[in-house]
Amino acid sequence: MERIIASIGFGEAGQAFARPGVRSYDRKVADPTARAALLDACRAHAVEGCDTPQAALAGAHAVLSLVTADQALPAARAAVPHLAPGALWLDMNSVAPDTKRAAAQAITAAGGRYVDVAVMAPVLPVRLAVPLLLAGPDAAEAEVVLRDHGFTNVALAGPTIGDASSIKMIRSVMVKGLEALTAECALAAERAGVRDAVIASLDASWKPQGWESRIDYNLDRMMAHGLRRAAEMEEVAVTLEALGVEPAMTRGTIRRQHALGSLGLTPPDGLTAKLAALGDTA
């Protein structure tokens, strides 16, 4: 018997992952100004646009939850009365592990099966080739369903709900943090009239290396020289403020450098030893 796939949410990700025959509900369908465009998008992807979550979820074997982060838990709770027994709820939203565990509690209490899915890269332009990490007791079956749907880059992260989202969320500290640091640095360099020189200096000092080596080196510098570096970054904040650039990321850097430098630890060799030495103190 053919499996029915439903999606909750039909924004960028919903449309990127759409396949003919999928049933989709998006709460924007109730907005008269958005309804026509939403239904046009459904027709363009040969997706059945539904006016209610009940219509989308009825008899569905698997559901792709593709809403905004703030709606991930409400969407799961709202779906509970309409889920088919044993339906897979594939939570593909970028939310914290605790949020996913709360959603899982609602879904499993209603007889559904919850899978923590982390989407590990932008969905466009790769669409169904985007890398996915799956976690939870039913992750193996979910992998089969997702591959049947057309996803080509699916891997299991672990048996516990939160294993996939933990990787996604913690990785974002670096990925999104670098984006924010880039903006703060580039805006200040442009306003100071030194953009080309700053970029050239970064090119000259940014060595190609793996992330384990990079993290080990960065922690070494912070443990050994954090207090001095914090003092320097205080002057960086003064520099940015004089240029009219809010030093939001820089202030966080000051606090983190000061916290690690204040521990007074001699950096041990190796990343594992450094992390063990820092323990819960940082």
N, C-alpha and C positions, 0 to 999 in steps of 0.2 A: 504494500500500500504506500502511495506517495506521501512523504512527510510534508506537513504544512509548516512553512516558516513565516513568522510574523516579525515585524519590527515596531518598536515604540520609539518615535522620533524619526523625522525624515528631513533632517538638515543636511549639512555637508557630508557627514559620515554615513547617514542613512542612504543618501543618494549614491555615494561612492560604492557602497556595499550592495546596492539593489540588484536583484535578479528578477527576471520575469516570473510572475506568479506569486511573489511575496505579497502578503497583506500588511499594510502599514497604517498606523494611527499616529498623528501628531496633534498635540493640543491646539496648535495654531489653526486647525481646521475650523475652530469655533469663532475665529476672528474674521469678520467679513472682508477686511482689507487684505488679509493674507490667504484666504481660502482658495481663491481662483488660481493663484500662482502655485500653491501647494498641490492642488489637484492636477494642474498642468504638469508639474514635475513628476507626479506619480504616473500619469499616462505616458510621459516621455520615456520612463523606465519600465513600462509594462507592469507596473505595480498597482495592486488594487488599493486605492485610497479609501480608508474607512472613516466614518463619522464618529465612531465611538470605540473605546478600547475593547468593549465586549465583542464587537464585530471583528476586530483584528485578531483577538486572542482565541476565539472560539475554535476548539479542536486543534490548536497549534501544537506541534510537537516541540518546537523550539522557538524562542523569542530573543531577538537581538535588541537589547536595551541601549539606545543611542541618543540619550537626552543630554542636556547641559548638566554640569557637575552638581549644581544645586538641586536638580530635579531627580537625581539618580535614586535616592531613597524614597521620596514621595511616589515616583513612578512604580517602584517595586511594590510598595504598600497598596497603591491604587489598583494594581493588576491582580492582587490576590483573589478577589471574588470571581475572576473571570478565567483563571488559569485552568487548563485541562490537567487532570491527574497525571503526575509524573513529568509534566512539561519541563524542559530545560530553559532556565532563565539565564541568558548569557549577558552578564553585566559588563559592557564594554566601555563604561564611562571612567573618566580620569578622576577617581576619588580615593580617599584614604582607606587603608585596610579596615579600620573600625567602621567606616561607613558601609563598606561592602559586607562586613560581618552582620551589621544591623539589617541590611537588605536581605541577606541570606536567611536570617532568622524568620523574617516575614514570609519569604517564599517557601521555605521548607515546612514551616508550621501549617501552610495551606496545602501541602502535598506536592509542591513543585520541587525541582532540583536546581540548585543555584551553582553557577560557575563564574569564578572570578577571571575576567579576561582583561588583559592589559594590551592596549594598542601602542606599540613601541616606536612609532614614527608617524609623521603626517600622512593622512589618508590619500592626499592628492600629491602627485599624479598617479601613485602606484595602485590605488584602489584595493582590489582583492589580493594583491601581492604584499600588502603591508604586513610587517612582522607582528604576530600575536603571541602572547604568553598566556597559558591557561593554568588555573589552579583550582583545587577542590576535589571532593570524592568522585564527582562525575566528569572530571576534566577529560578523561580518555574518550568517553562517548561523545563529548562535545567536540573534540578534535575531529572525529569522524564526520559529524554533522557539518562542521565548518568547512572541511575539505570537500565534502559533497556539494556544498553551496558554491565552492569555487575559490576559497582561500587557499593560497599555496605556500604560505610561510608561517606554519603553526608549530609551536613547541610547548611542552609541558613544563611548568615552573615548579610544581610541588603539589602535595596532596591536601594542603590546608588552604582554606579560603583566606586570602590576604597575602599569600606567597607571591602571586603575580603583581598585585597592586603595590606591594612594598617595593619591589624592584622598580616599577614605574615611578612611584612618588619620590623615592630617594634619588634615583637617577636625575629627576627633574631639578633637584637642588643644584646640580652642576649645570645641566643644560640650560634651564631657564635663568639661573643665576648668572651664567656667562653672558647671556643675552642682555640682562639688565646692566651688568658691569660694562659691556660693550657700549651701550647707550650712554652711560654716565661718562665714560672715558672719551667717546667720540664727540659728544656735545661740548665738553669742556675744551678739547683740543681744537675744535672748529672755532669756538668763541675766542680762544687765545691766539688764533692764527698760527698754530703750530701742528696742524693735522698731519701734514706730510712727514714732518720730523718724528712725531710720535709713532706713526705707523712704521716708519723705517726702523726706529729703535726696537719696536716690538718684533718686527721681522728678524732683526739681528739677534735678539735674545731668546726667542721662542724656539726651543730645541725639540725636534721630533723625538718623542719617547712614549712608551706605553703608560696607561693611566696608573698602574700599580707603582711604577717608578716615580711618576709625577706626584702622586699622593704622598709617597714616602718622603720625597724631597721637601714638599711643602710643609708637612708636619714637622720635619727636622728643623726647618728654618723658624717656624713659629714657636716650637718648644725652646729653641736656643736663643732666639732674638725677638720674641713676641713683644716684649715691653718697648724695646727700641723701635720696632716697626709700628707699634701702636702710636708712639709719639710722632713718628714721621707722618702717619696717616692723619693725625690731628691737623698737621699743617696742610695736608692734601685737602682736607675738608674746608679749611680756611681759603685755600686757593679756589676751590669750586664755588664756594659761596660768593667770592668776589667776582666770579664770572657769571653769577646768576644761575648756576646749576645746583639743584638740590642734591647734597651728598648722601642720599639715602643708603646706597650700597656701601659707601665709604664708612659711614657710621657703624654699620654692622661689622665691617672689617676691623675697625678700631676695637670694638667689644670682643670679637673673637681672638684677635691677636693678643690683646691684653689678658684675656682669660687664660690662654695657653702659656703665655710668657710668665704669668704670675705664679704658675705652679712650681717654678724653679727646678724643673726636671732636666737631667742630662739626657739628650735623645739617645735611646738605645739603637742598635743596628737592626734594620729591617722593619717593614710595615707592621707585621704581626706584633712584634715587641713594642713598637710605639703605641699601637692601639691598646695593648694590654696595660701599658704604663699609664695611659690617659684614663682608662676605665670609665667610670661615671663622673669624673671630676670636671670634664669639659662641657 
